[in-house]
Amino acid sequence: NGFVSRITGDTVLPRRSDGTLEDVHTYHITPRGLDKGSATARYIELMGWDPAEVICCGDSPADCAMAPHAGTFLLMHNGVGNPKSQAALAGRGNAFVSALDSTDGFCQAMRTILALKRQS
């Protein structure tokens, strides 16, 4: 349930002459009543982790369902313009937006966190 606009590695997916991807979508198929939030909550429980120490991230409204179950949720910059994501994260004190899109935003955020941990 999302449009794939950028892949940084080799792929067999169809591309236009300018190198951008053709109409490629991803879909999440889950049983009724389950979503990324319920899956995240259960996984955290099974692993015995403290939810306050978990960071979840994504760029779609479906990803935002993880926010209530983690200490920190990172919305990738490319998802900030989606009104459904904005509504899902409104008032959440644990939600932040990455400075860059997609994988680049995730990597930059993790580098920042690691640098801060080294300073403390």
Buried (B, 14 or more C-beta within 10 A) or exposed (E): EBEBEEBEEEEEEEEEEEEEBEEBEEEEEEEEEEBBBBBBBEEBEEEEEEBEEBBBBBBBBBBBBBBBBBBBBBBBBBBBEBEEBBEBBEEEEBBBBBEBBBEBBBEBBEEEEEEEEEEE
